[in-house]
Amino acid sequence: MMVGAGTHGQVKIFSGNSNKTLAKKIADKLGLPLGNMEVGRFSDGEVSINIGETVRGCDVFLIQSTSNPVNENLMELLVMIDAVRRASASRITAVIPYFGYARQDRKARARDPISAKLVANLLEKAGADRVLTMDLHSSQLQGFFDIPVDNLYGMPVLAKYFMRQGLNKGDDLVVVSPDVGSVARSRKMAGKFDVSLAIVDKRRPRANVMEVMNIIGDVEGKVGLMIDDMIDTAGTITQGASAIVEKGGAREVYACCTHGVLSGPAIERIEKSPLKQVVILDTIEIPKEKLIDKIKIVTVSDLFAEAIERVYSDLPVSKLYD
């Protein structure tokens, strides 16, 4: 695809340092070069931005996942937005494939902050006119913004990958939700394959510690496919996989997610688990040392490129939700 000048001026794509690989893929899909922007640091660690081309009157898309190091990448994005706003860009879209702080979306305990709302305020105050993201941890986060938010879904991309691998052939596939919170997403995946749904019923006594209680649904002798929005420490997904095999009697188990946070003991847990393969979308750039044989990366560059083209051309993005 190729885009040029439209109602909001010429389109330009820039990238921060968090996920340049994905940004380059998106720009290539659009038939555009990545804009000339140097995102560095001053000697004291402050973010330094140098835009090497004009953005006056342009429709600017800034691609930056607010992944680890979260605060560094978030600050980069805020300063990038401020820089292009002060350089007279016509419209600024913050393209945030992975939206950090999304899990802090409510007061779970007394005196807790609602950091997701704070980040939304910061993005708006910096000058973003629109946000384009994927699989927010909770969809109500869109209501934290007073600017348009397009929240793309990774599930259709994951479903297409497994279909190409032939996982949907035969009648022994069952989609498994790793917890109650992922039931809606898992039900949609099960609908894509026209298969049954099972749920891992669990109790979490404290943060990042999960005790599996039982499996709701029939997985005996079947291939289990677990789906979640993110894999962080991998405790939920690996203990769920063990329960599906040991308690449920599943023959094989796969897992997939949109965001591969993969912090702490995640890689070790995945390596030792009964999971045959873990498929992750490239919203977060994963270091090479974490790319073990069990992990497969699938790109979302096509989806984001089409979304950017639709936003730029003032066409509906809702078509991409399917």
Salt bridges, closest charged atoms under 4 A:
ASP28 OD1 - LYS24 NZ 2.99
GLU53 OE2 - LYS12 NZ 3.01
ASP59 OD2 - ARG91 NH2 2.78
GLU72 OE1 - ARG41 NH2 2.74
GLU76 OE2 - ARG41 NH2 2.89
ASP82 OD1 - ARG85 NH2 2.80
ASP82 OD2 - ARG86 NE 2.85
ASP105 OD1 - ARG106 NH1 2.90
ASP112 OD2 - ARG109 NE 3.47
ASP150 OD2 - ARG130 NE 2.85
ASP172 OD2 - ARG251 NH2 1.99
ASP179 OD2 - LYS202 NZ 3.29
GLU211 OE1 - ARG203 NH2 2.67
ASP218 OD2 - LYS222 NZ 3.86
ASP228 OD1 - ARG185 NH1 3.93
ASP229 OD2 - HIS137 ND1 2.74
ASP232 OD2 - ARG103 NH1 2.84
GLU252 OE2 - LYS276 NZ 3.06
GLU268 OE2 - LYS272 NZ 2.85
ASP282 OD2 - LYS25 NZ 3.85
ASP302 OD1 - LYS29 NZ 2.95
GLU306 OE2 - ARG310 NE 3.49
ASP314 OD2 - HIS8 NE2 3.62
ASP314 OD1 - ARG91 NH1 3.73
